[in-house]
Amino acid sequence: MFLFIVPFVLATAFTYGPEKQAFSTLTELTVSKNTRIASKSSSAPAPLTCVGGDACNAGFDPFVVHCKRIDSASWQCVADLDSEVSFGRTDVSCEGWSGPSDEWNIVKDSCVVEYELFYNSRNGRRDYRGADYRGTHHADYRGADWQGGETNWLGLAVMALFCYLVCGPCFTGQRDAGAPDAGGPPP
């Protein structure tokens, strides 16, 4: 019995996973380029991504974006941007706990911000200010399959090594004890 309980305890101790959060409890969000995004898949998207606009990838990307939810699906996002640029559309996307259709529960710390970045008109470039910095909530990341679970490979390796070290000699000893003596002179 002991041999079956110990691997279970070790697997539980070394296995971790993301936490569930009710979407309704998420009212504000601060994301930086260094934010670690939690997910139930093997890889999470970048926390901040410029997805369009004439100033996208021009070196004006914000380091930190702060978003505040203004209703069930709209967000207002602000950042300390250079005076030459402003946000267009901003979208807040969070991984749904049970998959893309889960609008009620999300994976805690899984939200990312996608934004458009445009040059302001006073610099002689196109003026576009977007929809009052409002974004939307998506129940899941775009183009990602979140049905799989996260596995802690280190925990599994430790558990396998433990089973091999504890159970391996038991099986080897039984096999050798039951085998007839194959060599040497009789006593």
matplotlib code that plots the C-alpha trace (Angstrom):
import matplotlib.pyplot as plt

x = [0.0, 2.9, 4.3, 1.1, 0.6, 4.1, 4.1, 0.7, 1.9, 5.0, 3.0, 0.7, 3.7, 5.5, 2.5, 1.1, -1.3, -3.0, -5.8, -9.4, -10.8, -14.3, -14.2, -16.6, -13.9, -11.4, -12.0, -8.5, -5.4, -1.8, 0.4, 4.0, 6.3, 7.8, 4.5, 4.5, 1.3, -0.3, -2.0, -3.2, -1.3, 2.4, 3.0, 1.3, 1.2, 3.2, 1.6, 1.6, 1.3, 1.0, -1.4, -1.6, -1.4, 1.2, 3.4, 3.4, 6.9, 8.4, 10.0, 7.1, 5.7, 4.6, 6.4, 3.3, -0.4, -3.1, -6.7, -9.9, -13.1, -15.9, -18.7, -19.0, -17.0, -15.3, -12.0, -10.3, -6.5, -3.9, -0.1, 2.7, 3.2, 5.5, 3.7, 4.0, 1.7, -1.6, -3.6, -6.2, -8.1, -7.1, -8.3, -8.0, -8.0, -8.1, -7.9, -11.2, -10.9, -12.9, -12.0, -12.8, -16.5, -16.1, -17.2, -17.6, -14.3, -10.8, -7.3, -5.9, -3.1, -3.8, -5.0, -3.0, -3.4, -3.4, -3.3, -3.0, -0.5, -0.9, 1.0, -0.8, -1.8, 0.2, 3.3, 1.9, 0.8, -2.6, -4.8, -6.5, -7.6, -9.7, -12.8, -12.0, -9.3, -12.0, -11.2, -13.1, -12.8, -12.3, -13.0, -9.8, -6.7, -7.1, -5.9, -4.9, -6.2, -6.5, -8.0, -4.7, -3.4, 0.0, 2.3, 5.2, 7.8, 10.2, 7.6, 6.9, 10.6, 11.1, 8.1, 9.3, 12.8, 11.3, 9.2, 12.2, 14.4, 11.8, 9.9, 12.7, 14.7, 11.4, 10.7, 14.3, 14.6, 11.4, 12.5, 15.9, 14.6, 12.3, 14.8, 16.6, 20.3, 21.8, 25.4, 28.1, 28.5, 25.8, 26.5]
y = [0.0, 2.3, 1.9, 3.2, 6.2, 7.7, 8.1, 9.8, 12.2, 13.0, 13.6, 16.0, 17.8, 18.3, 19.0, 22.5, 24.2, 27.5, 28.8, 29.6, 33.1, 34.3, 36.9, 39.1, 39.7, 41.0, 44.8, 46.1, 44.8, 45.9, 44.1, 44.8, 43.3, 41.2, 39.9, 36.1, 34.9, 31.8, 29.2, 25.7, 25.0, 24.5, 28.0, 31.4, 34.4, 37.6, 39.8, 42.9, 42.7, 45.5, 44.2, 47.2, 50.9, 53.0, 53.4, 49.6, 48.3, 51.8, 51.7, 53.4, 50.2, 50.8, 48.9, 48.8, 49.0, 49.5, 48.5, 49.1, 47.2, 49.6, 47.0, 43.3, 43.3, 46.7, 47.9, 51.3, 50.9, 53.6, 53.7, 56.2, 56.6, 59.0, 62.2, 61.3, 58.2, 57.1, 53.9, 52.9, 49.7, 47.8, 44.2, 42.3, 38.6, 36.0, 32.2, 30.6, 28.1, 25.3, 26.4, 29.1, 29.2, 29.7, 33.4, 33.1, 31.7, 32.4, 31.2, 33.6, 35.9, 34.7, 38.1, 39.7, 43.1, 43.5, 47.1, 49.3, 52.2, 55.2, 58.4, 61.6, 64.2, 67.1, 65.4, 65.4, 61.8, 60.2, 60.9, 57.9, 57.6, 54.5, 53.9, 55.9, 53.4, 50.7, 47.1, 43.9, 40.7, 37.4, 34.2, 32.7, 33.6, 33.7, 30.7, 28.7, 25.3, 25.4, 21.9, 20.3, 20.5, 21.6, 18.9, 19.3, 17.0, 17.4, 16.0, 13.1, 12.3, 12.3, 10.1, 7.7, 7.6, 6.9, 4.0, 2.6, 2.7, 1.3, -1.1, -2.2, -4.3, -6.0, -7.3, -8.2, -10.1, -12.1, -13.1, -14.3, -16.1, -18.3, -19.2, -22.5, -22.5, -22.5, -23.0, -24.3, -27.6, -28.9, -28.4]
z = [0.0, 0.9, -2.6, -4.2, -1.9, -2.1, -5.9, -5.7, -3.0, -5.0, -8.1, -6.2, -4.6, -7.9, -10.2, -10.4, -12.6, -13.3, -11.1, -12.1, -11.8, -12.3, -15.2, -13.3, -10.6, -13.1, -13.2, -13.8, -15.5, -15.7, -18.3, -19.0, -21.6, -18.8, -17.4, -17.2, -18.8, -17.2, -19.4, -19.6, -22.8, -23.3, -24.5, -23.9, -26.2, -25.7, -23.0, -25.2, -29.0, -31.6, -34.3, -36.6, -37.2, -39.0, -35.9, -35.1, -34.9, -35.1, -31.7, -29.8, -28.2, -24.6, -21.8, -19.5, -20.4, -17.8, -18.7, -16.8, -17.6, -18.3, -18.9, -19.4, -22.7, -23.1, -21.7, -21.6, -21.9, -21.3, -21.4, -21.1, -24.8, -26.7, -27.7, -31.4, -31.1, -29.7, -29.3, -31.8, -31.0, -27.9, -27.2, -23.9, -24.4, -21.7, -21.8, -21.0, -18.2, -20.0, -23.5, -26.0, -25.2, -21.4, -20.9, -17.1, -15.9, -17.1, -16.3, -13.6, -15.0, -18.6, -20.1, -22.8, -24.6, -28.4, -29.6, -32.7, -32.6, -34.8, -35.4, -34.3, -37.0, -35.6, -36.9, -40.4, -40.3, -40.4, -37.3, -35.9, -32.3, -32.4, -30.4, -27.3, -26.3, -25.8, -26.3, -25.9, -23.9, -25.7, -23.9, -25.4, -27.2, -31.0, -33.0, -29.9, -28.7, -25.0, -24.5, -23.4, -19.8, -18.5, -17.4, -15.0, -16.6, -13.7, -11.3, -13.6, -14.0, -10.2, -9.7, -12.4, -10.9, -7.4, -8.8, -10.6, -7.5, -5.1, -7.3, -9.6, -7.1, -6.0, -9.4, -10.2, -6.9, -7.5, -11.0, -9.8, -6.8, -8.8, -11.5, -11.4, -10.8, -14.3, -13.6, -11.3, -9.6, -7.2, -3.5]

ax = plt.figure().add_subplot(projection="3d")
ax.plot(x, y, z, "-o")
ax.set_aspect("equal")
plt.show()
